[in-house]
Amino acid sequence: MDCDAVFSPADDKTLKLLLAAAAERDAHEIAVHGYAHRIIDVAKPDFAAGPRGRRKKEVAA
């Protein structure tokens, strides 16, 4: 399903206006299309552990 609705802030350098445009888009998607974005829980990175490819594999005790 295509939709021609556009939600753009007047000034894209202002976080408040960007968040307002995103909220308008979300409200439109729910009201018109019955669609809500999935919220994905992402763990915070462990920078002390280093890049994933270089981490030492843990040995099971």
N, C-alpha and C positions, 0 to 999 in steps of 0.2 A: 504494500500500500504506500503510495507516494503522498507526501504532504508538502505543500508550498509555504507553510507558516515559517517565518523567520523571526528569531529573537536575538537582537543585537543591541548591546549597550551603546549609548550616545558617545561615551568615552571609554575605550577599552583599556585605559591605563588606570582606571579607578576600580578597585576591588568591590566596593559597595555596588556599583552599577553592573559589574560582571555577575555578581551573586544574584542581583535582582533579575537580570535577564535569564539566568539559569533557573531561577525559581518560576518565572513565567513559562519557560519551556517545559519544565516538569509538570506544572499545573495543566498546561495544554495537552501534554502527552497522556496524562491520567484522564482528563475530562473528555477528550475527543477520541483517543485511541485505546483507552483502557490499559495503558502501558506504564509500568513503574520500573525504574532502573534497579537492578540488583545491587545491594550493598555488599561489597566483598571485604571481609575482615583480613587485613594484611598485617602480619607481624612486623614489629620494628626491626630494622637490620641490626646485626651484631657486628659493628665495625671492628671490634677488638679481635674477632675470630678471623678476620681477613677474608679475601675473596673465596667464594664457595669452592672453586676449582683447586685452591691451594690448601684448604683445610685438611688437617690430619684426620683420618678416619678414626672414629672412636671404637675401641675394642670392647666387646661385651665382656663383663666380669664373670 
